[in-house]
Amino acid sequence: MTVPFALGGSAITAVFDLEAQILSLLLDDSLMHPDNFVHQYDIFSGKATGPNLHYGEIHTGDSWEPARKHFCGDNYPNNMPIALIVFGDESHFDFKGTLKTMPLMFMLSLFNQRARNDVRFWRPMAYIPNLGYGALTKEDSRLINTLTPSTYRLQNEHNCIAAALRPLVDISRRGGIRVTIQSKPVIAKVWIHFFMGDTSGHNRWLGHFNSGANVQRPYRDCKCSIDDMDNSNPNCIYLTRNDYHQHIAI
């Protein structure tokens, strides 16, 4: 997929057919085996089948039930929750960092921890290209007028991420994926439940600078300044969805 850049130009982003990737998991009998499902969990309703007294698998978390009700509701028995766990991190194929990419991969939350440690249960969503190729490095500190400002580099990367997530938007707008799983006709309601990665990766998801130099808000989740970083008991003002929407609108 060709992704346009903020200041002109474009990049090729490899985007996989998300529906096909999800169905390759749901229709594989060797993967969709009860031994691979989370304990005391109904894969079709998304509800616990036993007492939920402790934090454990994903469906025992505080965010699961609100998400399930939002996407599936309680009066639609054919709606099957398909929550994605998305992981992204840079992969390097040479010593100089030129041949690198950021794969976006996912698995389904209905699989248990043992399955999550098995590569057979993961599928690719996209490969974000190396947008920093040719940029200024520590070894080459000469001023080059054609360098892309850091704000636009972040925007370019998020243009690629938006392209990677577009198939998910299309599935949502169509109302889900109609499929028959284990002889039961269902409508798979797909959403991203959470992202996995390291600090650098989380910063990139949220469009935060991966640097401490001249950054007004060093931490991505709150409005604390650099002078607040050594405060052992800070009174954080957390960023909200509206803050991000206002930033995007600028």
C-alpha positions in Angstrom: 0.0 0.0 0.0 1.3 3.4 -1.0 1.2 5.8 2.0 1.6 9.6 1.4 4.0 11.7 3.5 3.1 14.9 5.2 5.6 17.0 3.2 5.3 15.1 -0.1 6.6 11.8 -1.2 5.4 8.4 -0.1 6.4 5.0 1.2 5.3 1.4 0.5 3.8 -0.3 3.6 3.1 -4.0 3.5 -0.5 -4.5 4.8 -2.0 -8.0 5.1 -5.6 -9.0 4.7 -6.7 -8.9 8.3 -9.9 -10.8 7.8 -8.0 -13.6 6.1 -5.5 -13.7 8.9 -8.2 -13.9 11.6 -10.0 -16.6 9.7 -6.8 -18.6 9.4 -6.8 -18.9 13.2 -10.6 -19.4 13.7 -10.9 -22.1 11.1 -7.8 -24.1 12.0 -9.0 -27.0 14.0 -5.5 -27.7 15.3 -5.4 -24.2 16.9 -9.1 -24.0 17.9 -8.8 -26.8 20.4 -10.2 -26.6 23.9 -6.7 -27.2 25.3 -5.6 -23.9 23.7 -8.5 -21.8 25.1 -8.3 -19.7 28.3 -9.6 -21.5 31.4 -13.3 -21.1 32.4 -14.1 -19.0 29.3 -16.9 -19.3 26.7 -15.3 -18.4 23.4 -18.7 -17.6 21.8 -20.1 -15.2 24.4 -16.9 -13.9 25.9 -18.2 -14.5 29.4 -16.5 -16.5 32.2 -17.9 -19.9 32.9 -16.7 -20.0 36.5 -16.1 -17.7 39.4 -14.0 -14.7 38.5 -12.3 -13.8 41.8 -8.7 -13.1 40.8 -6.9 -11.4 38.0 -5.5 -14.0 35.6 -6.3 -14.3 31.9 -7.4 -11.3 29.8 -11.1 -11.8 30.3 -10.6 -11.5 34.1 -9.3 -7.9 33.7 -11.3 -4.8 34.6 -11.4 -3.6 30.9 -12.8 -6.8 29.4 -16.5 -6.7 30.3 -16.9 -3.0 29.3 -15.2 -3.8 25.9 -17.2 -6.9 25.4 -20.5 -5.1 26.1 -19.5 -2.2 23.8 -18.7 -4.3 20.8 -21.0 -7.3 21.2 -23.8 -6.3 23.5 -25.9 -8.7 25.6 -28.9 -9.2 23.3 -27.1 -10.6 20.3 -26.2 -14.3 20.9 -24.4 -14.7 17.5 -21.9 -11.9 18.3 -18.6 -13.5 19.1 -15.9 -11.3 20.7 -12.6 -11.4 18.8 -10.2 -9.2 20.8 -6.8 -8.7 19.3 -3.5 -8.4 21.2 -1.2 -6.4 19.0 2.6 -6.4 19.3 5.0 -4.2 17.5 8.8 -3.7 17.7 11.6 -3.0 15.4 13.5 -5.9 13.7 17.0 -5.4 12.4 18.5 -7.4 9.6 22.0 -5.7 9.4 24.5 -4.0 11.7 23.9 -0.5 10.4 20.2 -0.3 11.0 19.4 0.3 7.3 17.5 -3.0 6.8 15.0 -2.7 9.6 11.3 -2.7 9.8 8.6 -2.7 12.5 6.3 -5.7 12.1 2.8 -5.4 13.6 1.6 -8.8 14.7 -1.5 -10.0 16.6 -3.1 -12.9 18.3 -6.6 -13.6 19.7 -7.3 -13.1 23.4 -9.3 -16.3 23.6 -6.0 -18.3 23.5 -4.3 -19.1 26.8 -0.8 -18.2 27.9 0.8 -21.4 26.6 -0.7 -20.7 23.2 0.5 -17.1 23.3 4.1 -18.4 23.6 3.7 -20.4 20.4 4.4 -18.7 17.1 1.7 -20.7 15.3 -0.9 -18.5 17.1 0.4 -15.2 15.9 -0.4 -13.5 12.5 1.1 -10.4 10.8 -0.9 -7.3 10.3 1.7 -5.1 8.5 5.3 -4.1 8.2 6.1 -0.4 8.9 9.1 0.6 6.7 12.3 2.2 7.9 11.3 5.9 7.5 14.5 7.1 9.1 16.7 5.8 6.3 19.0 8.6 5.1 18.3 10.8 8.2 21.0 12.5 10.2 23.0 10.1 12.5 25.5 10.6 15.3 28.3 9.8 12.9 27.1 12.3 10.3 26.2 15.6 12.1 26.3 17.8 9.1 23.3 20.1 8.6 21.2 18.9 5.6 18.4 21.2 4.6 16.3 18.2 3.2 16.0 16.6 6.6 12.4 15.9 7.6 11.5 17.7 10.9 10.8 15.2 13.8 7.1 16.2 14.0 6.6 15.3 10.4 8.6 12.0 10.8 6.1 11.1 13.6 3.2 12.0 11.4 4.6 9.9 8.5 4.9 6.9 10.7 1.4 7.3 11.9 0.2 7.6 8.3 1.7 4.1 7.9 0.2 2.8 11.1 -3.2 4.2 10.0 -2.8 2.3 6.7 -2.0 -0.9 8.7 -5.2 -0.5 10.8 -7.5 0.4 7.9 -8.6 -3.2 7.3 -9.8 -3.3 11.0 -11.8 -0.2 10.4 -13.3 -1.8 7.3 -14.3 -4.9 9.2 -15.9 -2.8 11.9 -17.9 -0.7 9.4 -19.2 -3.9 7.8 -20.5 -5.0 11.2 -18.0 -7.8 11.7 -17.0 -11.1 10.0 -19.8 -13.6 9.3 -18.3 -17.1 9.7 -19.2 -20.6 11.0 -17.0 -21.8 13.8 -17.3 -25.3 15.1 -20.7 -25.7 13.4 -22.0 -22.4 15.0 -22.8 -19.4 12.7 -21.4 -16.3 14.4 -20.6 -12.7 13.6 -17.0 -12.0 14.8 -16.8 -8.6 16.4 -13.2 -7.5 16.1 -11.3 -4.9 18.2 -7.9 -4.2 19.5 -7.9 -4.9 23.3 -4.4 -3.7 24.0 -0.9 -3.1 22.5 2.3 -4.8 23.6 5.8 -3.5 23.3 8.7 -1.7 25.0 8.9 1.9 26.1 10.1 3.1 22.7 7.3 1.2 21.0 4.6 2.6 23.2 5.9 6.1 22.6 5.6 5.5 18.8 2.1 4.2 19.1 1.1 7.5 20.8 3.2 9.8 18.7 5.5 10.7 21.5 9.1 11.7 20.9 11.6 9.0 21.9 14.0 11.6 23.4 14.4 13.5 26.6 16.0 16.6 24.9 13.7 19.6 24.7 10.6 17.6 25.3 8.0 19.4 27.4 6.3 16.2 28.6 8.8 13.4 28.9 6.2 10.8 29.9 3.5 9.9 27.3 0.5 9.5 29.7 0.6 12.7 31.7 1.3 16.4 31.6 4.3 16.4 34.0 7.3 18.4 32.9 11.0 17.4 33.0 11.3 19.1 36.4 8.7 16.8 37.8 10.5 13.6 37.0 12.4 13.4 40.3 9.2 13.9 42.4 8.6 10.8 44.4 4.9 11.6 44.9 3.7 13.6 41.8 0.2 14.9 41.3 -0.2 13.8 37.7 -2.7 15.3 35.3 -3.3 12.4 32.9 -3.9 12.9 29.2 -7.3 12.0 27.9 -8.8 11.0 24.5 -9.9 14.6 24.0 -6.3 15.9 24.5 -5.2 13.6 21.6 -8.1 14.6 19.4 -7.3 18.3 20.0 -3.7 17.7 19.1 -4.6 15.9 15.9 -6.9 18.8 14.9 -4.1 21.3 15.2 
